[in-house]
Amino acid sequence: MKSVVVHVGLDSGQDARFRVAVDIVQAFDGHLTCVQPATPIDAYMPVDPFGGAAFIGDSFATARKAEDDLRVSVEEKLGKE
């Protein structure tokens, strides 16, 4: 089997993980699947129990934008490979 599944996330190891996965797939003429897990619910929870809920919409929008930006970035890198 020549399929590689790589976790795509907003962490410090993302670039290295992606590069190794691409190198393996290219070396063995394989197939790469990128998996971007759902953002955990605590990313949307307000930190301030005294009124922070007013900003939950902003937090949600910020988290979704970060996920979308990451997806676009990975798709652009894959397009170049």
C-alpha positions in Angstrom: 0.0 0.0 0.0 1.3 3.4 -0.9 -1.1 5.8 0.9 0.0 8.3 3.5 -2.4 10.1 5.8 -1.0 13.3 7.4 -2.6 15.4 10.2 -2.9 19.1 9.3 -3.1 21.4 12.2 -2.1 24.8 13.6 0.9 23.6 15.5 4.7 24.0 15.3 5.2 20.6 13.7 2.9 21.1 10.8 5.5 22.1 8.2 7.9 19.2 9.1 5.0 16.7 9.1 3.8 17.9 5.7 7.2 17.9 4.1 8.0 14.3 5.3 4.6 13.1 4.1 5.1 14.7 0.7 8.7 13.3 0.4 7.5 9.7 1.2 4.6 9.9 -1.2 6.9 11.2 -4.0 9.6 8.6 -3.3 7.1 5.7 -3.5 4.7 7.2 -6.1 1.9 7.1 -3.5 -1.1 9.0 -2.5 -1.4 11.7 0.2 -4.5 12.4 2.2 -4.5 15.4 4.5 -6.8 15.3 7.5 -7.8 18.5 9.3 -9.6 17.6 12.4 -12.5 19.7 13.7 -11.6 22.4 16.1 -12.3 21.3 19.7 -15.3 22.9 21.4 -13.1 24.6 24.0 -11.7 26.9 21.2 -15.2 28.4 21.0 -15.7 28.8 24.8 -15.4 32.2 26.4 -12.5 32.4 28.8 -14.2 35.1 31.0 -17.2 33.7 32.9 -18.3 37.3 33.6 -19.4 38.5 30.2 -17.1 36.8 27.9 -20.0 35.1 26.2 -20.6 38.3 24.3 -17.5 37.6 22.3 -18.2 34.0 21.4 -19.3 35.0 17.9 -16.0 36.7 17.3 -14.1 33.7 18.7 -16.0 31.3 16.4 -15.3 33.5 13.4 -11.6 33.8 14.2 -11.2 30.0 14.7 -13.1 29.3 11.4 -10.9 31.8 9.5 -7.8 30.2 10.9 -9.0 26.7 9.8 -9.9 28.0 6.3 -6.6 29.8 5.9 -4.7 26.6 6.9 -6.8 24.6 4.4 -6.1 27.1 1.6 -2.4 27.1 2.5 -2.1 23.3 2.4 -4.0 23.1 -0.9 -1.6 25.7 -2.4 1.4 23.7 -1.3 -0.1 20.5 -2.7 -0.7 22.2 -6.0 3.0 23.0 -6.2 4.1 19.4 -5.5 
